[in-house]
Amino acid sequence: MQCNIIKIGNLVRNKERFVKRRQHLVGPNSSTLKALEILTGCYTLVQGNTVTAMGSFKGLKQVRRVVEDCIQNKMHPVYHVKTLMMKRELASETCS
């Protein structure tokens, strides 16, 4: 079990854009954040200018990539969630 604190406050200069992108990360009723937690196996908390995650090293790496891509406006977190779901599905098919 590891912990990772990701500082997102200095990644965007415009405050309005920052708030909007942080809201994309959380999603409506925290649904995007919950899906990310389930798929990565990490507990995640978004508060203020930081995102904190606890879990396995592999999960933390995935969470960091999703958070940084979302805040830097490279990719919407929903697409990351879909990708993680497909990877999990493919992994379960190859194992069975």
C-alpha positions as CSV (number, residue, x, y, z in Angstrom):
1,M,0.0,0.0,0.0
2,Q,1.5,3.3,-1.1
3,C,0.3,6.9,-1.1
4,N,0.7,9.5,-3.8
5,I,-0.1,13.2,-3.6
6,I,-0.5,14.9,-7.0
7,K,-0.3,18.7,-7.0
8,I,-2.7,19.9,-9.7
9,G,-2.9,23.6,-8.7
10,N,0.0,24.8,-10.8
11,L,-0.8,22.8,-14.0
12,V,-3.4,25.4,-15.1
13,R,-3.1,29.1,-14.9
14,N,-6.7,30.1,-15.5
15,K,-8.8,29.5,-12.3
16,E,-12.0,28.9,-14.2
17,R,-10.4,26.3,-16.4
18,F,-8.9,24.6,-13.4
19,V,-12.2,24.4,-11.6
20,K,-13.9,23.0,-14.8
21,R,-11.3,20.4,-15.4
22,R,-11.2,19.3,-11.7
23,Q,-15.0,18.9,-12.0
24,H,-14.5,16.7,-15.1
25,L,-12.2,14.5,-12.9
26,V,-14.8,14.2,-10.2
27,G,-17.8,13.8,-12.6
28,P,-21.5,14.0,-11.8
29,N,-22.3,12.6,-8.3
30,S,-18.6,11.6,-8.2
31,S,-19.3,8.8,-10.7
32,T,-16.1,9.2,-12.7
33,L,-14.0,9.2,-9.5
34,K,-15.8,6.1,-8.2
35,A,-15.2,4.3,-11.5
36,L,-11.6,5.2,-11.4
37,E,-11.3,3.9,-7.9
38,I,-12.9,0.6,-8.8
39,L,-10.8,0.1,-11.9
40,T,-7.5,1.0,-10.4
41,G,-8.1,-0.4,-6.9
42,C,-7.0,2.9,-5.3
43,Y,-8.7,5.2,-2.9
44,T,-8.8,8.7,-4.4
45,L,-9.6,12.1,-2.9
46,V,-9.8,15.3,-4.8
47,Q,-9.6,18.4,-2.6
48,G,-8.5,21.9,-3.4
49,N,-5.2,21.9,-5.4
50,T,-4.3,18.3,-4.7
51,V,-5.4,14.8,-5.6
52,T,-4.4,12.1,-3.2
53,A,-4.4,8.4,-4.0
54,M,-3.7,5.3,-1.9
55,G,-3.2,1.8,-3.3
56,S,-0.9,-0.4,-5.3
57,F,2.0,1.0,-7.3
58,K,0.4,0.0,-10.6
59,G,-2.9,1.6,-9.6
60,L,-1.2,4.8,-8.5
61,K,0.6,5.0,-11.8
62,Q,-2.7,4.8,-13.6
63,V,-4.4,7.4,-11.4
64,R,-1.5,9.8,-11.9
65,R,-1.7,9.5,-15.7
66,V,-5.5,10.0,-15.7
67,V,-5.3,13.1,-13.4
68,E,-2.5,14.8,-15.2
69,D,-4.1,14.1,-18.6
70,C,-7.4,15.5,-17.4
71,I,-6.0,18.7,-15.8
72,Q,-3.6,19.4,-18.8
73,N,-6.6,18.9,-21.1
74,K,-5.0,16.1,-23.0
75,M,-7.8,13.5,-22.5
76,H,-11.1,13.4,-20.7
77,P,-11.1,11.0,-17.8
78,V,-14.1,9.1,-19.2
79,Y,-12.0,7.9,-22.1
80,H,-9.3,6.7,-19.6
81,V,-12.1,4.8,-17.7
82,K,-13.3,3.1,-20.9
83,T,-9.7,2.1,-21.8
84,L,-9.1,0.7,-18.3
85,M,-12.4,-1.3,-18.6
86,M,-11.4,-2.7,-22.0
87,K,-7.9,-3.7,-20.6
88,R,-9.6,-5.4,-17.6
89,E,-12.0,-7.3,-20.0
90,L,-9.2,-8.4,-22.2
91,A,-7.1,-9.6,-19.3
92,S,-10.0,-11.6,-17.9
93,E,-10.6,-13.2,-21.3
94,T,-7.0,-14.3,-21.7
95,C,-6.8,-15.7,-18.2
96,S,-9.9,-17.9,-18.6
